[in-house]
């Protein structure tokens, strides 16, 4: 009896070893079809014969984003019918701006936007003057000096100023040059500029933008100063239509919001929007334009980026270039 069991065991091991050596002998005549999520398998032996196909989603815009509401996109698998929706953020208001209250050092300003998209008039705040290098407080150097010597200088501390005056004296301090726009060395208004090269001569009328680093009894020091002419020359790309950044749609990111870009793409959907038209381009760009174009047409646009979402970028004021 023991001999018979031993023989059966040896025979079983031999069969398994043989199968491992020569592979599965199943002809896989009965198989299941692969689906989006499941592989194709042999119904006889269970062998995996093919990988899952994966979903193939088509996109349909089921609600269009506007200034007042979010949009929605529905994705549906063309093979299995699986679907999901994704939200599109509201668009920012865009249109002509009118300043109704000028910003000051101690008072925020106000502006109104007549939105070209929805027709509403929106009121927005303007940051305090002097809050950034792009929003400096404009003042004459003589006025600044007099305010400081009268004990009214604290309002300027830590602010960016655009100071106008005549260069009365030029001082050197290491790799810095100090341009006095009022007074002489040791007292007055001095603008410190990085670098040893002259940017202005004595007796020349200039304007500097700089940061108020320190206030003394008789001296006001501004650091990180640049001539206004230099500031205007070194404008960042994309701040105007003339300096639009040329990009592929896929490379437009959140850092390009409120920047002008130039790009190309093929129109895959056209949606009227008041007196404008939304053109949806392959590559996930939604472009608002007054021009007339057709589905399938390749366009070369310049426009201003207003939002960058997970689904596409929204670009307004699009014009052919």
C-alpha positions in Angstrom: 0.0 0.0 0.0 2.8 2.3 0.9 4.6 1.5 -2.3 1.4 2.4 -4.4 1.1 5.8 -2.6 4.8 6.5 -3.2 4.4 5.7 -6.9 1.4 8.0 -7.2 3.4 10.8 -5.5 6.4 10.3 -7.8 4.1 10.2 -10.9 2.3 13.5 -9.8 5.6 15.3 -9.3 6.7 14.1 -12.7 3.6 15.4 -14.4 3.9 18.8 -12.6 7.6 19.0 -13.5 6.8 18.2 -17.1 4.1 20.9 -17.3 6.5 23.4 -16.0 9.1 22.4 -18.5 6.9 22.3 -21.6 4.3 24.9 -20.6 0.5 24.9 -20.4 -0.9 22.4 -22.9 -4.4 24.1 -22.9 -5.4 25.3 -26.4 -7.3 28.3 -24.9 -10.3 27.6 -27.2 -12.8 29.3 -24.8 -11.7 32.8 -23.7 -13.3 35.9 -22.3 -13.0 39.2 -24.1 -10.9 41.9 -22.5 -12.8 44.9 -21.2 -11.8 48.4 -20.0 -11.0 47.0 -16.6 -10.6 43.2 -17.0 -8.0 41.2 -19.0 -8.9 38.5 -21.5 -8.6 35.1 -19.8 -8.9 31.4 -20.8 -12.0 30.0 -19.3 -10.5 26.5 -19.2 -7.2 27.1 -17.5 -7.5 30.7 -16.2 -4.4 31.9 -18.1 -4.3 35.7 -18.8 -4.2 36.2 -22.5 -4.5 40.0 -22.8 -4.3 43.2 -20.8 -7.3 45.3 -19.9 -8.1 47.8 -22.7 -8.5 50.8 -20.5 -11.2 53.5 -20.8 -11.5 55.6 -23.9 -13.3 58.8 -22.8 -15.0 61.3 -25.0 -15.6 64.8 -23.7 -18.8 66.8 -23.8 -19.3 70.3 -22.4 -22.5 70.1 -20.5 -22.4 73.5 -18.9 -20.3 76.5 -20.0 -18.3 78.5 -17.5 -19.1 82.2 -17.3 -18.4 85.1 -14.9 -21.4 84.1 -12.8 -21.3 80.3 -12.7 -19.0 77.3 -12.9 -19.0 75.1 -16.0 -19.1 71.3 -16.2 -17.6 68.7 -18.5 -18.9 65.1 -18.8 -16.5 62.4 -19.8 -18.0 59.1 -21.1 -16.2 55.9 -22.0 -17.1 55.0 -25.6 -16.6 51.2 -24.8 -18.3 50.6 -21.5 -20.3 53.7 -20.8 -18.5 54.6 -17.6 -18.8 58.4 -17.0 -17.8 61.2 -14.6 -18.1 64.9 -14.5 -15.6 67.7 -13.7 -16.2 71.3 -12.8 -14.7 74.3 -14.7 -13.9 77.4 -12.5 -15.8 80.6 -13.1 -14.2 83.1 -15.4 -12.9 86.4 -14.0 -14.7 89.6 -15.0 -12.8 91.3 -17.8 -13.4 94.7 -19.4 -12.7 98.4 -19.3 -11.5 99.7 -15.9 -12.3 103.1 -14.4 -10.6 104.3 -11.2 -13.1 105.9 -9.0 -10.9 106.5 -6.0 -7.1 106.9 -6.2 -5.1 104.8 -3.8 -2.9 106.6 -1.2 -0.3 105.6 1.3 -2.9 105.2 4.0 -6.0 104.5 1.9 -6.9 101.8 -0.5 -8.3 102.9 -3.8 -11.3 101.7 -5.8 -12.0 100.8 -9.4 -15.0 99.7 -11.5 -14.9 97.2 -14.3 -17.5 97.2 -17.0 -17.4 93.4 -17.8 -17.4 92.6 -21.5 -18.6 89.1 -20.8 -21.6 89.5 -18.6 -22.3 93.3 -18.8 -22.2 93.8 -15.0 -20.3 96.7 -13.3 -18.0 95.3 -10.7 -16.2 97.3 -8.0 -12.8 96.2 -6.8 -10.2 97.5 -4.3 -6.9 98.9 -5.3 -3.9 98.2 -3.0 -2.4 101.0 -1.0 0.0 103.1 -3.0 3.6 102.0 -2.4 2.6 98.4 -1.7 4.9 97.0 -4.5 7.5 98.0 -7.1 4.7 97.9 -9.6 2.5 100.2 -7.5 4.8 102.9 -6.2 3.7 106.1 -4.5 4.7 109.1 -6.6 6.4 112.0 -4.8 8.9 114.8 -5.3 12.1 114.4 -3.4 11.7 117.9 -1.9 8.3 117.0 -0.5 9.6 113.7 0.9 12.5 115.5 2.6 10.3 118.1 4.1 7.8 115.6 5.4 10.5 113.6 7.1 12.2 116.6 8.7 8.7 117.7 10.0 8.4 114.3 11.7 5.8 113.0 9.2 8.0 110.4 7.6 6.7 107.2 9.2 4.0 106.8 6.5 6.8 106.2 4.0 8.7 103.6 5.9 8.6 100.2 4.2 7.0 101.6 1.0 8.0 101.7 -2.6 8.3 105.3 -3.9 8.7 106.8 -7.3 10.9 109.8 -6.4 11.6 112.7 -8.8 14.4 115.3 -8.4 17.7 116.7 -9.6 20.9 114.8 -8.8 22.9 117.0 -6.4 25.6 114.6 -5.4 26.8 111.0 -6.2 28.3 108.8 -3.5 30.1 105.5 -3.7 29.7 102.7 -1.1 31.3 99.4 -2.1 29.3 98.1 -5.1 26.6 100.7 -4.6 26.2 104.2 -5.9 24.0 106.7 -4.0 22.3 109.4 -6.0 21.2 112.4 -3.8 18.0 113.9 -5.3 17.8 116.5 -2.6 20.4 117.8 -0.2 24.1 116.8 0.0 26.1 113.9 1.5 24.8 113.0 5.0 21.4 114.6 4.6 18.7 114.6 2.0 17.1 111.9 -0.2 19.5 109.3 -1.5 18.7 106.5 -3.9 21.1 103.5 -3.8 21.6 101.6 -7.0 23.4 98.3 -7.3 26.5 98.4 -9.5 29.4 100.7 -10.0 28.3 102.2 -13.4 26.8 105.6 -13.6 23.1 105.6 -14.4 22.7 109.4 -14.1 24.9 112.5 -14.0 25.0 115.3 -11.5 22.5 118.1 -12.2 20.3 115.7 -14.3 16.6 115.5 -13.6 15.6 111.9 -12.9 13.0 109.6 -11.3 13.9 106.5 -9.3 11.7 103.7 -8.0 13.0 102.3 -4.7 12.2 100.9 -1.3 12.3 103.1 1.8 14.9 101.2 3.9 15.6 103.7 6.6 14.5 107.2 7.8 16.8 109.4 9.7 16.3 112.9 11.0 17.8 114.5 7.9 18.3 111.6 5.5 15.9 109.2 3.7 17.5 106.1 2.1 15.9 104.1 -0.7 17.4 100.8 -1.7 17.0 98.5 -4.8 16.6 101.7 -6.9 16.2 101.8 -10.6 15.7 104.6 -13.0 12.1 104.8 -14.2 13.4 104.6 -17.8 15.2 101.3 -16.8 12.0 100.0 -15.2 9.9 100.6 -18.3 12.5 99.0 -20.6 12.8 95.9 -18.4 9.0 95.1 -18.4 8.2 91.4 -18.0 7.3 89.6 -21.2 3.6 89.1 -21.7 2.4 92.3 -19.9 1.1 93.6 -23.2 -0.1 92.3 -26.5 3.1 93.6 -28.1 5.3 91.5 -25.7 3.1 88.3 -25.9 4.9 85.1 -25.0 4.9 82.4 -27.7 3.9 79.1 -26.2 2.3 75.7 -26.9 -1.1 75.3 -25.3 0.3 72.5 -23.1 2.9 74.8 -21.7 0.6 77.5 -20.5 0.5 77.4 -16.7 -0.8 79.4 -13.7 2.3 81.7 -13.9 0.9 83.0 -17.2 -2.4 84.3 -15.7 -2.9 87.9 -16.7 -0.2 87.6 -19.3 -0.6 87.8 -23.1 0.4 84.7 -25.0 0.5 83.7 -28.6 -0.4 80.1 -29.6 -1.9 77.8 -32.3 -4.5 75.1 -32.3 -7.3 73.3 -34.1 -10.9 74.3 -33.3 -13.0 71.3 -32.0 -16.0 73.2 -30.7 -17.7 76.5 -31.3 -20.1 78.1 -28.7 -21.7 81.5 -29.2 -21.5 83.8 -26.1 -23.3 87.1 -26.6 -21.5 89.1 -29.2 -18.4 86.8 -28.7 -17.6 83.2 -29.4 -15.9 80.6 -27.4 -13.5 78.5 -29.5 -12.4 75.2 -27.8 -9.0 74.1 -29.3 -7.5 70.7 -29.2 -4.9 70.8 -26.5 -7.4 72.1 -24.0 -7.7 75.9 -24.6 -11.0 77.8 -24.4 -10.6 81.1 -26.4 -13.0 84.0 -26.4 -13.0 86.1 -29.6 -15.0 88.5 -31.6 -13.7 86.8 -34.8 -15.5 84.2 -36.9 -13.9 80.8 -37.4 -15.1 77.2 -38.1 -14.7 73.8 -36.5 -11.6 72.0 -37.9 -9.8 75.3 -38.7 -6.3 75.9 -37.3 -6.0 79.3 -35.7 -3.0 81.4 -34.6 -4.2 83.5 -31.7 -2.8 86.2 -29.4 -4.9 86.5 -26.1 -4.8 87.2 -22.4 -4.8 84.2 -20.0 -7.4 84.6 -17.3 -7.6 81.1 -15.7 -5.8 77.8 -15.7 -7.8 74.8 -14.6 -7.4 71.1 -14.6 -9.4 70.8 -17.8 -8.2 73.7 -19.9 -6.9 77.2 -19.9 -9.2 80.1 -20.6 -7.9 82.9 -22.8 -9.8 86.1 -23.7 -9.5 88.9 -26.2 -8.2 86.4 -28.7 -7.2 87.9 -32.0 -5.6 86.3 -35.1 -1.9 87.1 -35.6 
